[in-house]
Amino acid sequence: MVTGPILIVDDEPFNLAVMEVALSDEYPLLFARSGTDALAVAIKQKPLLILLDIQMPDMNGYEVCRRLKADSRTEGIPVIFISGLSDVGDEKQGFAAGGVDYIVKPISRPILLARVNIHLSLVRASVLDKSHRDAIHMLGDAGHFNDADTGVHIWRMAAYAGLIATAYGLDAEQCALIELAAPMHDTGKIGIPHAILKKPGKLSADEWEVMKTHSKMGHDILSQSDAPVFQMAAQIAMHHHERWDGSGYPSHLRGAEIPVAARVVALADVFDALTMRRPYKEAWPLEKVLATIKESSGSHFDPAVVQAFESVLPRICEAKEIWDSKEKAGDNI
């Protein structure tokens, strides 16, 4: 739950009292009686929402809002104008200044509460979305913390997965989820011993059996969340090493039994692995990589996913150039 105060700004004590009565049972409140004070309180207290009068003696509400939006410390705080000015032009000017809503005086408590609740729910959704993205980045990085891969690999591969999913014909929401979930495909590697992950040569049979357990470990970690992006990530983690012909692991799924998101990420992951340099191999030439993927259509990869990949190859190569430049510059994401 996102908690925090609401800042009410009005030069008239009566108006402040009316809004205090309307909101104090629901929310912690802060008060300011001038534009200058409002700016100072907003910077110091970081309110979740600002209810802002327009007609004030020192600085009108439009200018206060413009200054709030121009300051990186306060630009993200939503502003609702509360004003006796009811012309359409006044409302238009309020939105142009950066306000998210406009309530005309006299204030109706049910309307004020409804508008405040709506905008605070949007704030909560934004914070939750950021929390999800932060967790995605941390889990993605954690999966490769002791691996030989660079951190850029997972974000580059995710970009490929999003392009392939779109070309495959999945809807926009599914494509966005796949691109968000893809970086967590190897989260389970945090449970694999360092000596195996860092081994420069070929793994022994016993070491390979240990390595294969990362799929289920990743699934078990990620499936603890009910959020759609983590549910998809869990599915991808479990099945991105399955093969179209049933020879993959851990469940030996065949064909359409393999979740489509895992089929897409499997190809994106292999393409990136083959085209990147690792301690035990050089990057393969693009022509050799494409030939290998084409030869693996119907055995390793879903033929329809291969077709989708080929249809967006120029865009995938563009994405590769962008992420390769980030890697050379030392950027991790």
C-alpha positions as CSV (number, residue, x, y, z in Angstrom):
1,M,0.0,0.0,0.0
2,V,1.3,3.4,-1.0
3,T,0.9,5.9,1.9
4,G,1.8,9.5,2.3
5,P,0.3,12.9,2.8
6,I,-1.8,15.1,0.5
7,L,-0.8,18.7,0.3
8,I,-3.7,21.2,0.2
9,V,-2.8,24.7,-1.0
10,D,-5.3,27.6,-0.6
11,D,-4.9,31.1,0.7
12,E,-8.4,31.1,2.3
13,P,-8.6,29.4,5.7
14,F,-12.2,28.5,5.1
15,N,-11.4,26.5,2.0
16,L,-8.6,24.7,3.8
17,A,-11.0,23.8,6.6
18,V,-13.6,22.5,4.1
19,M,-11.1,20.2,2.5
20,E,-9.6,19.1,5.8
21,V,-13.1,18.0,7.0
22,A,-13.6,16.2,3.7
23,L,-10.3,14.3,3.7
24,S,-8.8,14.1,7.1
25,D,-10.6,10.8,8.0
26,E,-9.1,9.1,5.0
27,Y,-5.6,10.7,4.5
28,P,-2.8,12.4,6.3
29,L,-2.8,16.1,5.2
30,L,-0.3,18.9,4.8
31,F,-1.3,22.6,4.3
32,A,0.1,25.7,2.6
33,R,-1.4,29.1,2.2
34,S,0.8,30.5,-0.6
35,G,2.5,29.3,-3.8
36,T,5.9,29.9,-2.3
37,D,5.1,27.8,0.7
38,A,3.6,25.1,-1.5
39,L,6.8,24.7,-3.4
40,A,8.9,24.5,-0.2
41,V,6.5,21.9,1.4
42,A,6.4,19.8,-1.8
43,I,10.2,19.6,-2.0
44,K,10.6,18.8,1.7
45,Q,7.7,16.4,2.3
46,K,7.1,14.7,-1.1
47,P,3.3,14.5,-0.9
48,L,1.5,11.9,-3.0
49,L,-0.9,14.4,-4.4
50,I,-1.4,18.2,-4.4
51,L,-4.8,20.0,-4.3
52,L,-3.9,23.4,-5.6
53,D,-5.9,26.7,-5.6
54,I,-5.4,29.0,-8.6
55,Q,-6.1,32.5,-7.4
56,M,-3.5,33.2,-4.8
57,P,-1.8,36.6,-4.0
58,D,1.9,35.8,-4.4
59,M,1.9,33.2,-7.2
60,N,-1.1,31.8,-9.1
61,G,-1.7,28.0,-9.2
62,Y,-0.8,27.7,-12.8
63,E,2.7,29.1,-12.1
64,V,3.1,26.9,-9.0
65,C,2.2,23.8,-11.1
66,R,4.6,24.8,-13.9
67,R,7.4,25.1,-11.3
68,L,6.6,21.8,-9.7
69,K,6.7,20.1,-13.1
70,A,10.0,21.8,-14.0
71,D,11.7,20.4,-10.8
72,S,13.0,16.8,-10.9
73,R,12.2,16.5,-7.2
74,T,8.5,17.2,-7.6
75,E,7.7,16.6,-11.3
76,G,6.0,13.3,-10.6
77,I,3.6,14.6,-8.0
78,P,0.0,14.8,-9.5
79,V,-1.7,18.2,-9.2
80,I,-5.5,18.6,-9.0
81,F,-6.6,22.2,-9.4
82,I,-9.3,23.4,-7.0
83,S,-10.8,26.7,-8.3
84,G,-13.7,29.0,-8.5
85,L,-12.8,29.6,-12.1
86,S,-15.2,27.5,-14.2
87,D,-14.6,28.6,-17.8
88,V,-13.4,26.0,-20.2
89,G,-10.3,28.2,-20.9
90,D,-9.4,28.1,-17.2
91,E,-9.5,24.3,-17.2
92,K,-7.5,24.1,-20.4
93,Q,-4.9,26.4,-18.9
94,G,-4.7,24.1,-15.8
95,F,-4.1,21.0,-17.9
96,A,-1.5,22.9,-20.0
97,A,0.3,23.8,-16.8
98,G,0.6,20.1,-15.9
99,G,-2.5,19.4,-13.8
100,V,-4.2,16.0,-13.9
101,D,-7.7,17.1,-12.9
102,Y,-9.7,20.3,-12.3
103,I,-12.5,20.6,-9.6
104,V,-14.7,23.7,-9.5
105,K,-15.7,25.2,-6.2
106,P,-17.9,25.0,-4.2
107,I,-16.4,21.7,-3.2
108,S,-18.6,18.6,-3.0
109,R,-17.1,16.1,-0.5
110,P,-18.2,12.9,-2.5
111,I,-16.7,14.4,-5.7
112,L,-13.5,15.5,-4.0
113,L,-13.0,12.0,-2.4
114,A,-13.8,10.2,-5.7
115,R,-11.3,12.3,-7.7
116,V,-8.6,12.0,-5.0
117,N,-9.1,8.2,-4.8
118,I,-8.9,7.8,-8.6
119,H,-5.6,9.7,-8.9
120,L,-4.1,8.0,-5.8
121,S,-5.0,4.7,-7.4
122,L,-3.0,5.7,-10.5
123,V,-0.1,6.7,-8.2
124,R,-0.2,3.2,-6.6
125,A,-0.4,1.5,-10.0
126,S,2.7,3.5,-11.1
127,V,4.6,2.6,-8.0
128,L,3.7,-1.1,-8.3
129,D,4.8,-1.1,-12.0
130,K,8.1,0.4,-11.0
131,S,8.5,-2.2,-8.2
132,H,7.9,-5.0,-10.7
133,R,10.4,-3.5,-13.1
134,D,13.0,-3.1,-10.3
135,A,12.4,-6.8,-9.3
136,I,12.7,-7.9,-12.9
137,H,16.1,-6.2,-13.3
138,M,17.4,-7.6,-10.0
139,L,16.2,-11.1,-10.7
140,G,17.6,-11.0,-14.2
141,D,21.0,-9.8,-13.0
142,A,20.9,-12.3,-10.1
143,G,20.6,-15.2,-12.6
144,H,23.9,-14.2,-14.2
145,F,25.7,-12.9,-11.2
146,N,28.2,-15.9,-11.2
147,D,27.7,-16.7,-14.9
148,A,30.2,-16.1,-17.7
149,D,27.6,-14.0,-19.6
150,T,27.7,-10.3,-19.4
151,G,24.7,-8.5,-18.0
152,V,23.8,-7.0,-21.4
153,H,23.0,-10.5,-22.7
154,I,19.6,-10.8,-20.9
155,W,18.4,-7.4,-22.0
156,R,19.5,-7.9,-25.6
157,M,17.9,-11.3,-25.7
158,A,14.7,-9.8,-24.3
159,A,14.6,-7.3,-27.1
160,Y,14.9,-10.1,-29.6
161,A,12.1,-12.0,-27.9
162,G,9.8,-9.0,-28.1
163,L,10.4,-8.6,-31.8
164,I,9.9,-12.3,-32.5
165,A,6.7,-12.5,-30.4
166,T,5.3,-9.5,-32.4
167,A,6.1,-11.1,-35.7
168,Y,4.7,-14.4,-34.5
169,G,1.3,-12.6,-34.2
170,L,0.9,-12.5,-30.4
171,D,-1.2,-9.6,-29.1
172,A,0.5,-6.4,-27.7
173,E,0.0,-7.4,-24.1
174,Q,1.5,-10.8,-24.5
175,C,4.5,-9.4,-26.4
176,A,5.1,-6.8,-23.7
177,L,4.9,-9.5,-21.0
178,I,7.3,-11.8,-22.9
179,E,9.8,-9.0,-23.3
180,L,9.6,-8.1,-19.6
181,A,9.7,-11.8,-18.4
182,A,12.5,-12.9,-20.7
183,P,15.4,-11.5,-18.7
184,M,14.5,-13.7,-15.8
185,H,14.7,-17.0,-17.8
186,D,17.9,-18.0,-16.0
187,T,17.1,-16.9,-12.5
188,G,17.6,-20.4,-11.3
189,K,21.3,-20.2,-12.1
190,I,21.7,-18.5,-8.7
191,G,21.5,-22.0,-7.3
192,I,24.2,-23.5,-9.5
193,P,27.7,-23.9,-8.1
194,H,30.2,-21.2,-9.2
195,A,32.6,-23.9,-10.4
196,I,30.1,-25.2,-12.9
197,L,28.9,-21.8,-14.2
198,K,32.5,-20.5,-14.6
199,K,34.0,-23.7,-16.1
200,P,35.7,-22.7,-19.3
201,G,35.5,-26.2,-20.9
202,K,32.8,-28.7,-21.5
203,L,30.8,-29.9,-18.5
204,S,31.0,-33.5,-17.4
205,A,27.8,-35.6,-17.5
206,D,27.3,-35.1,-13.7
207,E,27.9,-31.4,-14.0
208,W,25.5,-31.1,-16.8
209,E,22.8,-32.8,-14.7
210,V,23.4,-30.2,-12.0
211,M,23.2,-27.4,-14.6
212,K,19.9,-28.6,-15.9
213,T,18.3,-28.1,-12.5
214,H,18.4,-24.3,-13.0
215,S,15.1,-24.5,-15.0
216,K,13.1,-25.9,-12.1
217,M,14.9,-23.7,-9.5
218,G,14.0,-20.6,-11.6
219,H,10.4,-21.7,-11.9
220,D,10.2,-22.3,-8.1
221,I,11.5,-18.9,-7.3
222,L,9.4,-16.9,-9.8
223,S,6.1,-18.8,-9.4
224,Q,5.8,-17.5,-5.8
225,S,4.3,-14.3,-7.3
226,D,0.8,-14.1,-8.7
227,A,1.7,-11.2,-10.9
228,P,1.2,-12.1,-14.6
229,V,4.8,-11.1,-15.5
230,F,6.3,-13.4,-12.9
231,Q,3.9,-16.2,-13.8
232,M,5.1,-15.9,-17.4
233,A,8.7,-15.7,-16.3
234,A,8.3,-18.9,-14.2
235,Q,6.8,-20.6,-17.3
236,I,9.7,-19.5,-19.5
237,A,12.3,-20.4,-16.8
238,M,10.9,-23.9,-16.6
239,H,10.6,-24.6,-20.4
240,H,13.0,-22.5,-22.4
241,H,15.3,-25.6,-22.8
242,E,12.5,-27.8,-24.2
243,R,12.8,-28.7,-27.9
244,W,10.2,-28.9,-30.6
245,D,11.0,-32.7,-31.1
246,G,10.7,-33.5,-27.4
247,S,14.4,-34.0,-26.8
248,G,14.8,-31.0,-24.4
249,Y,14.5,-30.7,-20.7
250,P,13.2,-30.8,-18.0
251,S,9.8,-32.2,-19.1
252,H,10.5,-33.4,-22.6
253,L,7.6,-31.5,-23.9
254,R,6.9,-31.7,-27.6
255,G,5.6,-29.3,-30.2
256,A,2.7,-27.1,-29.1
257,E,2.9,-28.6,-25.6
258,I,5.7,-26.2,-25.0
259,P,4.3,-22.8,-24.0
260,V,4.6,-20.3,-26.8
261,A,6.5,-17.8,-24.7
262,A,9.2,-20.4,-23.9
263,R,9.4,-21.3,-27.6
264,V,10.0,-17.6,-28.5
265,V,12.6,-17.1,-25.7
266,A,14.4,-20.3,-26.6
267,L,15.2,-19.0,-30.1
268,A,16.1,-15.5,-28.9
269,D,18.4,-17.0,-26.3
270,V,20.2,-19.3,-28.7
271,F,20.6,-16.6,-31.3
272,D,22.2,-14.3,-28.8
273,A,24.4,-17.1,-27.3
274,L,25.7,-18.0,-30.7
275,T,26.4,-14.4,-31.8
276,M,28.2,-13.4,-28.6
277,R,31.7,-14.1,-27.5
278,R,32.1,-16.3,-24.4
279,P,35.2,-17.4,-22.5
280,Y,35.1,-20.8,-24.2
281,K,34.2,-19.7,-27.8
282,E,34.3,-16.9,-30.3
283,A,31.1,-15.3,-31.7
284,W,29.8,-17.1,-34.7
285,P,29.4,-15.3,-38.0
286,L,25.8,-14.3,-38.7
287,E,25.6,-16.6,-41.7
288,K,26.6,-19.6,-39.7
289,V,24.1,-18.7,-36.9
290,L,21.2,-18.3,-39.4
291,A,22.1,-21.6,-41.1
292,T,22.1,-23.4,-37.8
293,I,18.7,-21.9,-36.7
294,K,17.2,-22.9,-40.1
295,E,18.6,-26.4,-39.8
296,S,17.1,-26.7,-36.3
297,S,13.6,-25.7,-37.4
298,G,11.3,-28.6,-36.6
299,S,13.8,-30.3,-34.2
300,H,15.0,-27.7,-31.7
301,F,12.7,-24.8,-32.7
302,D,9.1,-24.3,-33.6
303,P,9.1,-23.7,-37.4
304,A,6.6,-20.9,-37.0
305,V,8.8,-19.1,-34.5
306,V,11.8,-19.5,-36.9
307,Q,9.7,-18.0,-39.7
308,A,8.7,-15.1,-37.4
309,F,12.4,-14.6,-36.5
310,E,13.5,-14.5,-40.2
311,S,10.8,-12.0,-41.0
312,V,12.1,-9.5,-38.5
313,L,15.8,-10.3,-38.9
314,P,16.8,-6.7,-40.0
315,R,15.2,-5.3,-36.9
316,I,16.9,-7.9,-34.7
317,C,20.2,-7.0,-36.3
318,E,19.5,-3.3,-35.5
319,A,18.7,-4.2,-31.9
320,K,22.0,-6.2,-31.7
321,E,24.0,-3.3,-32.8
322,I,22.4,-1.0,-30.2
323,W,23.0,-3.5,-27.4
324,D,26.5,-4.4,-28.6
325,S,27.4,-0.7,-28.4
326,K,26.0,-0.5,-24.8
327,E,28.2,-3.6,-23.9
328,K,31.3,-1.9,-25.3
329,A,30.5,1.2,-23.4
330,G,30.3,-0.8,-20.2
331,D,26.6,-0.3,-19.7
332,N,24.8,-3.1,-17.9
333,I,21.2,-2.3,-18.9
